[in-house]
Amino acid sequence: MIMTGARIIIETLIEQGCDTVFGYPGGQVLNIYDELYLHSDQINHILTAHEQGAAHAADGYARATGKTGVVIATSGPGATNLVTGIANAYLDSVPMVAITGNVPTSLMGRDSFQEADIMGITMSITKHNYIVKDVSDLADIIREAFMIASSGRPGPVLIDVPKDVQLGECEFLPKGKVAGKKMPAVSDEGLKTAAEMIAAAKKPYIYCGGGVVASGAEAELLELCEKMDAPVGCSMMGLSAIPADHKMMLGMQGMHGHFVSSKAKSQADLILAIGVRFSDRATGNKSVYAQNAKIIHIDADAAELNKNIPVKLGLVGDVKDALQRLLPLIGQASHPEWHEQIGEWKKKQAEFRTKLGAFSPKDIVETVSRYAATDAVIATDVGQHQMWAAQYYPFKSKRSWITSGGLGTMGFGMGAAIGAIVGSGKEGILFTGDGSFGMNLNEMATAVSQNLPLTIVLFNNGVLGMVRQWQTLFYDKRYAQTTLARKTDFVKLAEAFGATAFRAVDQTSLEEALEQAKKTDGPVLIDCVICEDEFVLPMTPPGGSINEIITERVDS
Amino acid sequence: MSSFAIALRVSNQFGVLTRVSGMFSRRGFNIDSLTVSNTEDPRVSRMTLVCQGDETVKKQIIKQLSKIHDVLEIQEMTPDICVSRELLLIKVAINGNTRQEIMDAASVFRGKIIDYSPHSFCIEMTGETNKVDAYVELMKPFGIMEMCRTGIVALERGENCLKNYAYHTGEEIA
């Protein structure tokens, strides 16, 4: 059947299993939006307040569902507004397809109105990107984009479609959903060597990352840690891969990880690192990193092996497949002495004095979790609140943790929460701070218009808390531009957007607000007023080791 | 730090050179030379890169390059299994005293004088990098007015071809 390029985009999206897109219309995507209008029964379009919000929503959608998120924006500023969202998805390996309109090919390169070289701009933050110059290539390019985005180590792909290509016509032949590119499997010898190393270990430690979530290997991870009798520490991206209350789970490790998790990692004789990339936030000082351990690294991306940390054994392939084939090769182990030692560290950890104000961030996170559905999706922005959520939220279900790990994007949370709720159909919680929330709070409008079951828990301390913490510790309390001195009334603000809002200043008012929120239809904001000098603890200073870990406040 | 050469077969798409060179600038790797050309297949171009780095850097470069969608095959071109050449064009100042000596040197190095003016020679020479280096060194005292080198192109010896090369999975045992 002969179709226009714009129609082909929609038909191919439907063919690839896409039922929801996020976006914002504009001059060079009018034809695509016309087709979206005509096919609104097949594709649900979520209009955001800003293209950045749409990109983060597609990202949140993908994290919560495992499906490829799709975002559409117009040329020029529409396209450049996607850039942070694309970079965010790239650093956290999130499958995403971004479709941008562009000026007609005849006007390209002439600095035409709303023209930007989005292919050049996004080249280093996408797995691959395209400008479609011929409408007859369009359908196959979209199919290939979905294949690339979801295969191997997932990531974003951008397709720039000039207006004349949207208008052009050609024959469209339906082909069905493309299969992901098959990854080479981890070799049998590699797995055998891994099993031998695991059998020889006395103090094993499993370091679990986002790759476990990406490959859906949560069940295999559980079986593995029980069989190895090995504690599990997560990178921030690996949280929610294993229930927080599981007996083997030590919590997050790294710069703001739990003491016991980082300590056990530093003392382990074997680290089985699964789907991680040894980021500087996780390793600290590389020259003394895990000195006592032999490291086995399993990852989908060969380039991650020995990139940041030299490993003893590096295996490349699908993590789920690798773990499934590794499990029968290892016997049931028991390491009572190791666990006894870990128990000692846990006791020590429990004694750390970390609280400052009476209304503590830890209590807020834990209280919110008691009121939340067990399968709720938990989104965050970036900063102290993000770390508190990562440390204290008792994750129970997989793909429930939606956070900006690699890029650390303040302003990620609102869009991401919207996308995650829309995609999963579950209720959502956004932990945010007054700094981050200020960046993209315009998406309140989207949450209200979609009437989403979203509870926004705003840690309001009037400062950029994480930066302030560094200024306190490393810059002699010179608080350069981190004291906000704003007079924003977040309750009124939320109400102005059409949401319901409460203020919480202590445990009682927080519980009342959460009680009310449960009965409320649509988005709710709870403005939690906390002390400006709360710290995220423990903290391993940047480039430091476990020996320099700061576990308690010293200044108060 | 040592120098090594890598050959790539890449899709003949616009932007592919930027994708490859962009990987180097983004990750802070250095390129000594880079050549791109057509191949026997119009859909495919071939690049030869010469880079500096230790074994770890070399592995990272090869793995990061092989992640680029448009990179089809990739192989290190080690001197023991490859033939490699580069082309030098060099303009050297001449006078009555040096003219003959420069001509003799060109002939020893199998260079060819391809332009001759009252005050200069332009000489063409091909060879492996170290030969070209030696010749450039030899010409320095005479006064090099300007020069350019193509960077190396390389092919594997024997019947094996890059397009038949299966990239290994990347497993590593220390």
HADDOCK unambig.tbl for C-alpha pairs under 7 A between the chains (distance, minus, plus):
assign (segid A and resid 123 and name CA) (segid B and resid 19 and name CA) 6.89 0.50 0.50
assign (segid A and resid 128 and name CA) (segid B and resid 69 and name CA) 6.37 0.50 0.50
assign (segid A and resid 184 and name CA) (segid B and resid 169 and name CA) 6.59 0.50 0.50
assign (segid A and resid 302 and name CA) (segid B and resid 63 and name CA) 6.57 0.50 0.50
assign (segid A and resid 302 and name CA) (segid B and resid 170 and name CA) 5.38 0.50 0.50
assign (segid A and resid 303 and name CA) (segid B and resid 60 and name CA) 6.08 0.50 0.50
assign (segid A and resid 303 and name CA) (segid B and resid 63 and name CA) 5.04 0.50 0.50
assign (segid A and resid 303 and name CA) (segid B and resid 64 and name CA) 5.87 0.50 0.50
assign (segid A and resid 307 and name CA) (segid B and resid 60 and name CA) 6.81 0.50 0.50
assign (segid A and resid 312 and name CA) (segid B and resid 173 and name CA) 5.78 0.50 0.50
assign (segid A and resid 312 and name CA) (segid B and resid 174 and name CA) 4.89 0.50 0.50
assign (segid A and resid 313 and name CA) (segid B and resid 172 and name CA) 5.80 0.50 0.50
assign (segid A and resid 313 and name CA) (segid B and resid 173 and name CA) 4.61 0.50 0.50
assign (segid A and resid 313 and name CA) (segid B and resid 174 and name CA) 6.34 0.50 0.50
assign (segid A and resid 314 and name CA) (segid B and resid 171 and name CA) 5.36 0.50 0.50
assign (segid A and resid 314 and name CA) (segid B and resid 172 and name CA) 4.83 0.50 0.50
assign (segid A and resid 314 and name CA) (segid B and resid 173 and name CA) 6.28 0.50 0.50
assign (segid A and resid 315 and name CA) (segid B and resid 171 and name CA) 4.92 0.50 0.50
assign (segid A and resid 315 and name CA) (segid B and resid 172 and name CA) 6.81 0.50 0.50
assign (segid A and resid 316 and name CA) (segid B and resid 169 and name CA) 6.64 0.50 0.50
assign (segid A and resid 316 and name CA) (segid B and resid 170 and name CA) 6.42 0.50 0.50
assign (segid A and resid 316 and name CA) (segid B and resid 171 and name CA) 5.83 0.50 0.50
